[in-house]
Amino acid sequence: MAAEQGLIADPSATPPATVRQGVFSPADWGTLTGDGTIRRLHLTHGEVDESFMGTPAEDYMHTPRPADRTFIELFYTYLNPPTAGRNLLGDTGYTQLMERLDEGEHAIAVMGRGDYSFKGSGYVRGGIFDRIELAQGGNTISFHDRDHLRLGSLGIEGAPAFDERDIFIVREQAAFDPGQPWQLELLVRRASGPLDTEFSRFSADYSVPEAYIERPEPPEEVPIWVEVWHDKAFQIAVLLAGLLVLTGIMMFQDILVKHPRILRPLRLGFLVYTLVFIGWYSLAQLSVVNVLTFTNALITDFSWGSFLIDPMMFILWSFVAVSLLLWGRGVFCGWLCPFGALQDLVNKAARKLGVKQYEPPFGLHERLWALKYIILLGLFAVSLHSLGTAERYAEVEPFKTAITLRFQREWGFLLYALVLVAISAVNHKFYCHYVCPLGAGLAIPARLRLFDWLKRHRGDCGTPCQICANECEVAAIHPDGRINANECHYCLDCQITYHDDKRCPPMIKRRKRYEKASRLSTGKRGVETHDPASARLQRIPTYQED
């Protein structure tokens, strides 16, 4: 569509055909008109009068002529092929014409007789021929006096007498392709008032005989998604680098959680990367609409091309699919969702400013989790009837407003998104907890995850120790110490506490035992080393007889 409107070059366009200069066959007028080299347009007065029926020009100052009388008989041909040009103009005339044409220019011969002139007299005053045009595809070519050459006597046997004989040159900028059909259009003007006129247009088709032209080999068809991936090489490289870093964090999480001074700034920087680069720059915010579209495609007509057209989304979805099997939904929700990152950053800033946080009781919080699953099921049911309707209802997600359109939208959508962001300042990721249908959609396949890498194996976890549960900002840890993988955002804060020997009670006990054992061990070594008697014995030399 963009190519048709001239916004981009047509990716499916082939180079124009070329004329075979070595192909020539002597022929007379009858032969060339018979094989389609020369075409004919014949109009009678009756046909022209009929074209003005129902217009103001129908009867205005018009003298009727016999209906079967010739209005115009027009012959036209494409002169560049030697069989047409040399037979019609003669060897000398054809050679001179070809010398006048620059590369990429073409010559059309138009010959006419009858009561109507295809040239008229307007070109004398305005320098433009307003009665004939050439059309090819969506392109219309008009001729000016500089494009006009008079055609003298014809050098072909059997040619009839003509009132007018002319050559019109199609310039290079017209992008004329002799291998494609074209039309010669005749415009007939008739007065409809003292100052008004009406036009009728008559088209005559033409196709250059295949024997005269050579078509280029069609270019190897490259899927459009391949071009898009080439165009977005920079974004793809930065995204892959970010995903590689995230994979490293996940793979070596047991080491990183023991060094919170490294992990916490690293996580903060990754959230900024997710929001700014993945979200606002690349517009790669995943949505429940993608899930509904994928499901609908599986039911109807699945095509990889439609999913590959956006490389950023495709790569993200591929990574999410793998991470669901390895770690669950938390990797996306906690690290790769731009709107989730926005909420997280807002909440961190609010806590730094001392904004009081509100957390509902765990019993109410646990029941509110079900809301997002109900929303997901509702959207899925609507999508089975109409995917377009489901996409409209999917505006329950603020992603389009906050991320894709960067808050530049109608006030209703803008207010909704801003309210959710404001709530996240006092309740960490409120939208993710209770509303997000995408999170619900990812939690379902995430139950097939292969590994459970989060450590909660000590006997004190949950009973009696509640430190991790109280500090979990998404409240994904049950009072009994279990981590709900369907709600966990994999922030790794509980793992930092789990390995912290100054905050985790079992780790504190272990540290104190080590410190006590170390003090005792150090004390014993000190006594042995500084015992005076022992020191004296060590200084007594040993003598041997010669």
QUINORFEN-V142600 format. One record per residue. N is the residue number from 0. RES is the residue in one small letter. PSI is psi in whole degrees, 0 to 359 (none if undefined). Layout:
n:N res:RES psi:PSI
n:N res:RES psi:PSI
This chain:
n:0 res:m psi:318
n:1 res:a psi:321
n:2 res:a psi:322
n:3 res:e psi:328
n:4 res:q psi:2
n:5 res:g psi:13
n:6 res:l psi:328
n:7 res:i psi:164
n:8 res:a psi:142
n:9 res:d psi:114
n:10 res:p psi:340
n:11 res:s psi:0
n:12 res:a psi:143
n:13 res:t psi:156
n:14 res:p psi:150
n:15 res:p psi:153
n:16 res:a psi:159
n:17 res:t psi:154
n:18 res:v psi:137
n:19 res:r psi:100
n:20 res:q psi:339
n:21 res:g psi:359
n:22 res:v psi:115
n:23 res:f psi:136
n:24 res:s psi:124
n:25 res:p psi:137
n:26 res:a psi:155
n:27 res:d psi:182
n:28 res:w psi:315
n:29 res:g psi:323
n:30 res:t psi:316
n:31 res:l psi:327
n:32 res:t psi:333
n:33 res:g psi:325
n:34 res:d psi:6
n:35 res:g psi:4
n:36 res:t psi:318
n:37 res:i psi:129
n:38 res:r psi:162
n:39 res:r psi:139
n:40 res:l psi:121
n:41 res:h psi:124
n:42 res:l psi:137
n:43 res:t psi:165
n:44 res:h psi:325
n:45 res:g psi:320
n:46 res:e psi:322
n:47 res:v psi:317
n:48 res:d psi:322
n:49 res:e psi:328
n:50 res:s psi:339
n:51 res:f psi:4
n:52 res:m psi:136
n:53 res:g psi:5
n:54 res:t psi:162
n:55 res:p psi:341
n:56 res:a psi:1
n:57 res:e psi:313
n:58 res:d psi:0
n:59 res:y psi:114
n:60 res:m psi:48
n:61 res:h psi:125
n:62 res:t psi:113
n:63 res:p psi:144
n:64 res:r psi:161
n:65 res:p psi:134
n:66 res:a psi:329
n:67 res:d psi:4
n:68 res:r psi:141
n:69 res:t psi:124
n:70 res:f psi:310
n:71 res:i psi:141
n:72 res:e psi:116
n:73 res:l psi:131
n:74 res:f psi:141
n:75 res:y psi:153
n:76 res:t psi:163
n:77 res:y psi:120
n:78 res:l psi:345
n:79 res:n psi:321
n:80 res:p psi:134
n:81 res:p psi:323
n:82 res:t psi:326
n:83 res:a psi:308
n:84 res:g psi:312
n:85 res:r psi:320
n:86 res:n psi:325
n:87 res:l psi:320
n:88 res:l psi:344
n:89 res:g psi:162
n:90 res:d psi:314
n:91 res:t psi:313
n:92 res:g psi:321
n:93 res:y psi:318
n:94 res:t psi:316
n:95 res:q psi:320
n:96 res:l psi:314
n:97 res:m psi:328
n:98 res:e psi:332
n:99 res:r psi:339
n:100 res:l psi:133
n:101 res:d psi:169
n:102 res:e psi:133
n:103 res:g psi:2
n:104 res:e psi:155
n:105 res:h psi:154
n:106 res:a psi:135
n:107 res:i psi:128
n:108 res:a psi:132
n:109 res:v psi:126
n:110 res:m psi:133
n:111 res:g psi:158
n:112 res:r psi:160
n:113 res:g psi:195
n:114 res:d psi:347
n:115 res:y psi:138
n:116 res:s psi:129
n:117 res:f psi:346
n:118 res:k psi:317
n:119 res:g psi:202
n:120 res:s psi:1
n:121 res:g psi:330
n:122 res:y psi:336
n:123 res:v psi:319
n:124 res:r psi:316
n:125 res:g psi:354
n:126 res:g psi:14
n:127 res:i psi:139
n:128 res:f psi:108
n:129 res:d psi:10
n:130 res:r psi:348
n:131 res:i psi:146
n:132 res:e psi:160
n:133 res:l psi:133
n:134 res:a psi:137
n:135 res:q psi:122
n:136 res:g psi:231
n:137 res:g psi:12
n:138 res:n psi:129
n:139 res:t psi:130
n:140 res:i psi:122
n:141 res:s psi:156
n:142 res:f psi:139
n:143 res:h psi:174
n:144 res:d psi:331
n:145 res:r psi:346
n:146 res:d psi:7
n:147 res:h psi:135
n:148 res:l psi:140
n:149 res:r psi:139
n:150 res:l psi:115
n:151 res:g psi:212
n:152 res:s psi:145
n:153 res:l psi:140
n:154 res:g psi:29
n:155 res:i psi:142
n:156 res:e psi:136
n:157 res:g psi:5
n:158 res:a psi:137
n:159 res:p psi:170
n:160 res:a psi:140
n:161 res:f psi:150
n:162 res:d psi:328
n:163 res:e psi:139
n:164 res:r psi:120
n:165 res:d psi:157
n:166 res:i psi:134
n:167 res:f psi:135
n:168 res:i psi:129
n:169 res:v psi:116
n:170 res:r psi:165
n:171 res:e psi:322
n:172 res:q psi:346
n:173 res:a psi:347
n:174 res:a psi:45
n:175 res:f psi:136
n:176 res:d psi:109
n:177 res:p psi:345
n:178 res:g psi:352
n:179 res:q psi:148
n:180 res:p psi:149
n:181 res:w psi:169
n:182 res:q psi:138
n:183 res:l psi:121
n:184 res:e psi:129
n:185 res:l psi:126
n:186 res:l psi:128
n:187 res:v psi:123
n:188 res:r psi:139
n:189 res:r psi:139
n:190 res:a psi:141
n:191 res:s psi:5
n:192 res:g psi:181
n:193 res:p psi:325
n:194 res:l psi:359
n:195 res:d psi:153
n:196 res:t psi:158
n:197 res:e psi:150
n:198 res:f psi:145
n:199 res:s psi:141
n:200 res:r psi:130
n:201 res:f psi:128
n:202 res:s psi:141
n:203 res:a psi:122
n:204 res:d psi:154
n:205 res:y psi:138
n:206 res:s psi:127
n:207 res:v psi:129
n:208 res:p psi:139
n:209 res:e psi:332
n:210 res:a psi:339
n:211 res:y psi:345
n:212 res:i psi:161
n:213 res:e psi:120
n:214 res:r psi:137
n:215 res:p psi:156
n:216 res:e psi:131
n:217 res:p psi:137
n:218 res:p psi:152
n:219 res:e psi:124
n:220 res:e psi:121
n:221 res:v psi:124
n:222 res:p psi:143
n:223 res:i psi:333
n:224 res:w psi:332
n:225 res:v psi:318
n:226 res:e psi:321
n:227 res:v psi:319
n:228 res:w psi:322
n:229 res:h psi:318
n:230 res:d psi:330
n:231 res:k psi:31
n:232 res:a psi:319
n:233 res:f psi:311
n:234 res:q psi:319
n:235 res:i psi:317
n:236 res:a psi:315
n:237 res:v psi:321
n:238 res:l psi:315
n:239 res:l psi:323
n:240 res:a psi:316
n:241 res:g psi:318
n:242 res:l psi:328
n:243 res:l psi:318
n:244 res:v psi:315
n:245 res:l psi:321
n:246 res:t psi:319
n:247 res:g psi:320
n:248 res:i psi:316
n:249 res:m psi:319
n:250 res:m psi:324
n:251 res:f psi:32
n:252 res:q psi:325
n:253 res:d psi:332
n:254 res:i psi:316
n:255 res:l psi:324
n:256 res:v psi:342
n:257 res:k psi:356
n:258 res:h psi:71
n:259 res:p psi:335
n:260 res:r psi:341
n:261 res:i psi:314
n:262 res:l psi:317
n:263 res:r psi:311
n:264 res:p psi:326
n:265 res:l psi:317
n:266 res:r psi:318
n:267 res:l psi:316
n:268 res:g psi:323
n:269 res:f psi:324
n:270 res:l psi:319
n:271 res:v psi:318
n:272 res:y psi:316
n:273 res:t psi:313
n:274 res:l psi:311
n:275 res:v psi:308
n:276 res:f psi:303
n:277 res:i psi:319
n:278 res:g psi:286
n:279 res:w psi:330
n:280 res:y psi:307
n:281 res:s psi:347
n:282 res:l psi:37
n:283 res:a psi:51
n:284 res:q psi:115
n:285 res:l psi:153
n:286 res:s psi:159
n:287 res:v psi:338
n:288 res:v psi:323
n:289 res:n psi:320
n:290 res:v psi:315
n:291 res:l psi:320
n:292 res:t psi:318
n:293 res:f psi:316
n:294 res:t psi:316
n:295 res:n psi:322
n:296 res:a psi:322
n:297 res:l psi:326
n:298 res:i psi:325
n:299 res:t psi:263
n:300 res:d psi:87
n:301 res:f psi:136
n:302 res:s psi:125
n:303 res:w psi:327
n:304 res:g psi:322
n:305 res:s psi:334
n:306 res:f psi:336
n:307 res:l psi:351
n:308 res:i psi:336
n:309 res:d psi:98
n:310 res:p psi:323
n:311 res:m psi:314
n:312 res:m psi:320
n:313 res:f psi:315
n:314 res:i psi:318
n:315 res:l psi:315
n:316 res:w psi:322
n:317 res:s psi:316
n:318 res:f psi:318
n:319 res:v psi:319
n:320 res:a psi:318
n:321 res:v psi:317
n:322 res:s psi:331
n:323 res:l psi:321
n:324 res:l psi:327
n:325 res:l psi:314
n:326 res:w psi:346
n:327 res:g psi:187
n:328 res:r psi:344
n:329 res:g psi:332
n:330 res:v psi:317
n:331 res:f psi:307
n:332 res:c psi:327
n:333 res:g psi:344
n:334 res:w psi:328
n:335 res:l psi:357
n:336 res:c psi:115
n:337 res:p psi:319
n:338 res:f psi:324
n:339 res:g psi:320
n:340 res:a psi:322
n:341 res:l psi:314
n:342 res:q psi:318
n:343 res:d psi:314
n:344 res:l psi:321
n:345 res:v psi:318
n:346 res:n psi:320
n:347 res:k psi:318
n:348 res:a psi:319
n:349 res:a psi:319
n:350 res:r psi:321
n:351 res:k psi:326
n:352 res:l psi:1
n:353 res:g psi:20
n:354 res:v psi:130
n:355 res:k psi:135
n:356 res:q psi:147
n:357 res:y psi:125
n:358 res:e psi:125
n:359 res:p psi:159
n:360 res:p psi:149
n:361 res:f psi:324
n:362 res:g psi:314
n:363 res:l psi:318
n:364 res:h psi:319
n:365 res:e psi:325
n:366 res:r psi:330
n:367 res:l psi:340
n:368 res:w psi:327
n:369 res:a psi:341
n:370 res:l psi:316
n:371 res:k psi:330
n:372 res:y psi:325
n:373 res:i psi:318
n:374 res:i psi:318
n:375 res:l psi:313
n:376 res:l psi:323
n:377 res:g psi:315
n:378 res:l psi:321
n:379 res:f psi:319
n:380 res:a psi:318
n:381 res:v psi:322
n:382 res:s psi:332
n:383 res:l psi:331
n:384 res:h psi:313
n:385 res:s psi:114
n:386 res:l psi:324
n:387 res:g psi:318
n:388 res:t psi:319
n:389 res:a psi:323
n:390 res:e psi:324
n:391 res:r psi:318
n:392 res:y psi:337
n:393 res:a psi:358
n:394 res:e psi:357
n:395 res:v psi:336
n:396 res:e psi:129
n:397 res:p psi:9
n:398 res:f psi:316
n:399 res:k psi:318
n:400 res:t psi:310
n:401 res:a psi:329
n:402 res:i psi:298
n:403 res:t psi:316
n:404 res:l psi:3
n:405 res:r psi:46
n:406 res:f psi:19
n:407 res:q psi:84
n:408 res:r psi:176
n:409 res:e psi:154
n:410 res:w psi:328
n:411 res:g psi:311
n:412 res:f psi:320
n:413 res:l psi:317
n:414 res:l psi:318
n:415 res:y psi:314
n:416 res:a psi:317
n:417 res:l psi:324
n:418 res:v psi:317
n:419 res:l psi:320
n:420 res:v psi:320
n:421 res:a psi:321
n:422 res:i psi:325
n:423 res:s psi:344
n:424 res:a psi:334
n:425 res:v psi:346
n:426 res:n psi:109
n:427 res:h psi:117
n:428 res:k psi:51
n:429 res:f psi:314
n:430 res:y psi:317
n:431 res:c psi:323
n:432 res:h psi:310
n:433 res:y psi:342
n:434 res:v psi:326
n:435 res:c psi:109
n:436 res:p psi:335
n:437 res:l psi:316
n:438 res:g psi:321
n:439 res:a psi:319
n:440 res:g psi:327
n:441 res:l psi:333
n:442 res:a psi:332
n:443 res:i psi:305
n:444 res:p psi:341
n:445 res:a psi:345
n:446 res:r psi:349
n:447 res:l psi:11
n:448 res:r psi:147
n:449 res:l psi:335
n:450 res:f psi:154
n:451 res:d psi:90
n:452 res:w psi:350
n:453 res:l psi:128
n:454 res:k psi:125
n:455 res:r psi:50
n:456 res:h psi:355
n:457 res:r psi:148
n:458 res:g psi:334
n:459 res:d psi:347
n:460 res:c psi:114
n:461 res:g psi:324
n:462 res:t psi:103
n:463 res:p psi:351
n:464 res:c psi:129
n:465 res:q psi:18
n:466 res:i psi:309
n:467 res:c psi:319
n:468 res:a psi:319
n:469 res:n psi:329
n:470 res:e psi:347
n:471 res:c psi:114
n:472 res:e psi:338
n:473 res:v psi:4
n:474 res:a psi:47
n:475 res:a psi:2
n:476 res:i psi:122
n:477 res:h psi:158
n:478 res:p psi:334
n:479 res:d psi:3
n:480 res:g psi:348
n:481 res:r psi:142
n:482 res:i psi:125
n:483 res:n psi:102
n:484 res:a psi:337
n:485 res:n psi:339
n:486 res:e psi:348
n:487 res:c psi:136
n:488 res:h psi:11
n:489 res:y psi:42
n:490 res:c psi:342
n:491 res:l psi:9
n:492 res:d psi:320
n:493 res:c psi:331
n:494 res:q psi:328
n:495 res:i psi:315
n:496 res:t psi:322
n:497 res:y psi:328
n:498 res:h psi:7
n:499 res:d psi:113
n:500 res:d psi:11
n:501 res:k psi:355
n:502 res:r psi:326
n:503 res:c psi:118
n:504 res:p psi:311
n:505 res:p psi:323
n:506 res:m psi:327
n:507 res:i psi:316
n:508 res:k psi:316
n:509 res:r psi:319
n:510 res:r psi:318
n:511 res:k psi:322
n:512 res:r psi:316
n:513 res:y psi:317
n:514 res:e psi:319
n:515 res:k psi:315
n:516 res:a psi:322
n:517 res:s psi:321
n:518 res:r psi:317
n:519 res:l psi:315
n:520 res:s psi:318
n:521 res:t psi:321
n:522 res:g psi:316
n:523 res:k psi:316
n:524 res:r psi:326
n:525 res:g psi:321
n:526 res:v psi:314
n:527 res:e psi:323
n:528 res:t psi:325
n:529 res:h psi:16
n:530 res:d psi:122
n:531 res:p psi:317
n:532 res:a psi:317
n:533 res:s psi:319
n:534 res:a psi:320
n:535 res:r psi:317
n:536 res:l psi:323
n:537 res:q psi:336
n:538 res:r psi:351
n:539 res:i psi:124
n:540 res:p psi:158
n:541 res:t psi:126
n:542 res:y psi:144
n:543 res:q psi:143
n:544 res:e psi:148
n:545 res:d psi:none
